[in-house]
Amino acid sequence: MTMTFGAVMRHGRGWLPLIGITALIQSGVTLALPAVLGRSVDAIVAGSGYGRWLWIACTLVATGIVCSLVDVFAGTACVAGTTAWLRHGLVRHVVRGGPEGTRNHETGDLVSRVSGNAVDAAQAGPAAVTALAAVVPPVGSLVLLAIIDPWLAAAFFGGVVLVIGVLWVFARRTAEISLAYQETQGRIASLLTESLTGIRTILAAGTSRREESRILTLLPELHKHGLLTWRILARSGAQAAIVGPLVLVAVLAVGGLQLVDGRITAGELFAASQYAVLGAGLGSLTGVIGEIARARAGVQRAAEVYSVESIAHGTLPLPAGPGRLTFDEATVVVGETVLLDNLTLDIPGGATVAVVGPSGAGKSVFAALAARLRDPTTGQVLLDGIPLPAVHRRALRTAIGCAFERPLLVGSTIGDAISHHAVNTVRTLAAARATHAHDFISRLPHGYRTPLPRAPMSGGERQRLGLARAWPANRLLVLDDATSSLDTATEMQISKTLTEDRHHRTRLIVTHRPATAAHADLVIWLEHGRLRAFGPHDDLWQDPAYREVFG
Amino acid sequence: MKRELSYGATALKKRAAVRLAVWSVPEILPTALYGVAVAHATDSFLAGQAWQGIAWLGGLVATAFLGAAGSHQVYGRLGELVEPLRDDLVRRVVRGALRTGDDAAVARLNRQVEIVRDTFAGLVLVIRNFAVTLIGVLTGLLSLAPVIAGFVIPPFLLGFAASLAVLGLAAERMRTSLQADEELAATAGMAFGGVRDVTAMGAEEFAERLVGRPIDNQAEAERSLAKVAALRTLCFAIGGWAPLLILLAVGPWLVGRGVSTGTLLGGLTYVLIGLQPALSTVMGALGDSGLRYVVTLGRILDAQPPTDPARPVVESRGHQVKLRGLTFAYGPAAEPVLADLDLTVTEGDHLAVVGPSGIGKSTLAGLICGMLAPTSGRLLLGGVPPSELSTERLAQTRVLIPQEAYVFSGTVRENLSYLLPDATSSEVAQAVEAVGAGRLVDRLGGLGARVKPNELSAGERQLIALARAYLSPAPLVVLDEATCFLDPEAERRAEEAFAARGGTLIVIAHRISSALRARRILVLDGNKAAIGNHTTLLRTSPLYRELLGHWQPGSDRIQPAS
């Protein structure tokens, strides 16, 4: 679906009439109150009829309070509900869009769309319906001022001119806001980051104090820039202190003269002063416009994510088969660049196949096609005779596992990062043992239940979790440079497990190491996105160009 | 919450706070004069004395300028209060991070410290404004008609007190909301960063649930905050609206007692222009900035490590390493990494530790260097437990070079003489030459050149760390996979330099070739261990044979030196 301002508004439609009506009533109360208060005072002075005016004032105030209570609940219910709905939708689109869907977005940018922009976007409905209500008090005040006495309205505008004059005098001297503060702060942060990369050295050498003073040499500079930012604020603070009373005094002075002439009553003068204050709220209307603009921007940011298409999956199960993988004229083109060029290959089921080639040869794209992490631009990839897009998602993911050079672990604990079904199931344990991850996991403070953020791991340990995660696949295992950070001892153990694998799965191993290629049944040699050769390592080894691949 | 409030209160015990209070006095004047001016001006107009009325209004404008001058000074003084507080927080975060190595400290430095800075300043300003308004209105009312103050001020204070009580209710909910917010950002970052992995695992539903939980928690927290906002509206009804209506209700009685029309209007003006905005601002600020301040400052203070207990300073003799029944586990529920290990490394020995990664080799290095304490058993360094040695003595006894080499922005020389600041140029040059870093130092532009750590490769960083360790005064050198990014030939040169340096060398091996150069080898396998030399281990340790078998000549990666 496409996401528009209207769609966001429609989601909150149950609440919007209520929010709009209470906002209008509140505006009405705000507008009526000065007049009622003025009449009450006149009635008090006149000594008659004040009971009725008091009663009206009480009713007005009570109505205002009830409306604002309703507004709080309705507004929150609407915004909280819409925010959650938008967020769930954003998450679904990012996750279902697959790795290609959001390739052009930074992770941090996507997160800010979900955490920050979604709240702004959810304001779309309430902001639109209350905009009208927000215009009522200031505009109504000016009209009422003019009704009480046209000269009062003239005085109001005179006051506004005075205010503009004062602001102009001040504005001339307002310096540009200093960026230096943020820059200094960034420099301190980067010095700290630098020290943290060497924290083990620092702790061992006992040089924390020295590091501390090295990082904090910039602190006095930060202090200096910080003081400057307050001085800039001081100007606007002083402006506010003068601007506030100017309009009020202008209206009171003109109104006073009218009072002397008996054209208005004391109560009306009071009402006029209050309308002058309300009328000055005209400036804050920019806030309302700003809120709508922010909501529009938030909706726009959400819409970009909503336009990411989800990966389509078929409904077919996989027929029984050995895991035969077929590339049928598969080509991948991104923009003008051809990443894989017309690849046709038939990989026998159950074989161990190494994928080699210089960097940029298209090895990872090849692996991604095999695991259906992306689809070829033209041509197709088939597993046991069924094109991958036709296979049901569950069946596909049960059949194919994929491990990466830099696995990103997703889950709240180590256990669910390996298997998201349940912690410590037989499957998790078996996978962790097979990939030699069990030993180091069981030594973590809470074993498999150790929260991920509190389990600092080396690149090799991460890779082993990534392997464990992919291990249960029953038909095809794709390892995209997935053992590169392991020390030689561990790598040896894992490649042994791989070759002795009793599941007879097809294994596709992207590698830079000739030993791995030598152990494989067949080698796919890629170059510039094209298949250079496909055959046993020993045959290819005769070719000096092949040997050069391993540098 | 007490801790956070007293932290803020301490920051206020400064001369700047007094100056801020003093400069607030000019601002009281226009506030106090507001109602008085309206009252007298109205009465003058009613009496037909137009110019007298205008004069009162003119006086109001004049005091407004005075107030503006005060306000200008107040902001300046505010900086003098807030910046030292920020400095202190930056210092705390940096100091804490350097003791715990917590990477989250960088986020704390940028975001959380700024939130505390802004909210603290906001709170000081708002509370000061509240006080200025209250004092101003009170002064004005007392000079105008004390009896009006009697009707207006008590309900106002009652409403204010009630809103303070509501604050306690809000704190917990606000904390939940902020927590859900952070959790949302964290889980979303994890799931979005790992979309490729989620797709590969078919874990789409799992990821949606993972991020969905904080989304729903956040919505729930917002709804529950709405209840607090509703209570706040009721507090405002008491503190803001009740005084107004009471004043109207007793109006006839007041007029009967000789209170003028102008005075009654002045009273209403104080409530509408003075008290109501002040109350709503202070309630909003305490409910939002105040809670944000408490919660965020709490985070920063919580992240501070407890102060180290004073180390009993004992003198060590020599640098022999002796382990007896050493056992170490990362938590009470965790399997031990090392169990019941006995080992003696005599002075001048050259030991290599081999075994699969994650088996506890780095843990052993950390234990020997006194970075970790044994769970049970004994570890003696020069005859005493490392935990009983002073940091300086420890640094003079052993040097640890971890896998992740530390290079900082500074000159090459500063980086190299990090562990021996008064090293002579010839000493530095000799160390550089010994570990084979000569070409690197030349490329960087000599000892005086500045290093940009990001521009060095992992191997080049390791060369700098090695030269630095070579220069250290410590006789015991522990290389914890410190040469893993060097090629085998450079690794050989560096290890041989350390072996020839004198003192003891312990190498946690990344490649088996390191073991072949050592005098003795410790093979770690699960929590079993075997010690010996190459010949004996070939006979006694199946794991050693297996490890070695993979690198027999003819294999591609490493040609053992033997």
Interface residues (C-beta under 8 A of the other chain):
Chain A: L37 S40 V41 I44 V45 G47 Y50 W53 L54 A57 C58 V61 G64 I65 S68 L69 V72 F73 G75 T76 A77 V79 A80 G81 T83 A84 R87 H88 V91 R92 V94 V95 R96 G97 G98 P99 G101 T102 T107 G108 L110 V111 V114 S115 Q185 G186 I188 A189 L191 L192 T193 E194 S195 L196 T197 G198 I199 R200 T201 I202 L203 A204 A205 G206 T207 S208 E211 E212 R214 I215 L216 L219 L222 H223 G226 L227 T229 W230 R231 L233 A234 R235 G237 A238 Q239 A240 A241 I242 G244 P245 L246 V249 L252 A253 G256 L257 L259 V260 A266 L269 F270 S273 Q274 V277 I311 A371 L373 R393 R394 L396 R397 T398 I400 G401 C402 F404 P407 L408 L409 V410 G411 S412 D416 H420 H436 D439 F440 S442 R443 L444 P445 H446 G447 L452 P453 S458 G460 E461 R464 G466 R469 A470 L486 D487 T488 A489 T490 M492 Q493 R513 P514 A515 A518 F550
Chain B: E27 P30 Y34 V38 A41 T42 S44 F45 L46 G48 Q49 A50 G53 I54 L57 G58 L60 V61 A64 F65 G67 A68 A69 G70 S71 H72 Q73 V74 Y75 G76 L78 G79 E80 V82 E83 P84 R86 D87 V90 R91 V94 R95 A97 L98 R99 G101 D102 D103 A105 V106 L109 N110 E114 R117 A121 D181 L184 A185 A186 T187 A188 G189 M190 A191 F192 G193 G194 V195 R196 D197 V198 T199 A200 M201 G202 A203 E204 F206 A207 E208 L210 V211 G212 I215 D216 Q218 A219 E222 R223 L225 A226 A229 A230 T233 L234 A237 W241 L244 L245 L248 A249 G251 P252 V255 T261 G262 L264 L265 L268 T269 L272 I273 A329 Y330 G331 A333 A334 E335 P336 V337 V354 G355 P356 S357 G358 I359 G360 C369 M371 T391 E392 L394 A395 V399 L400 I401 P402 Q403 E404 A405 Y406 V407 F408 S409 Y418 L419 P453 A465 E481 C484 H510 R511 I512 G526 E546 L547 H550 W551 S555 D556 R557 I558
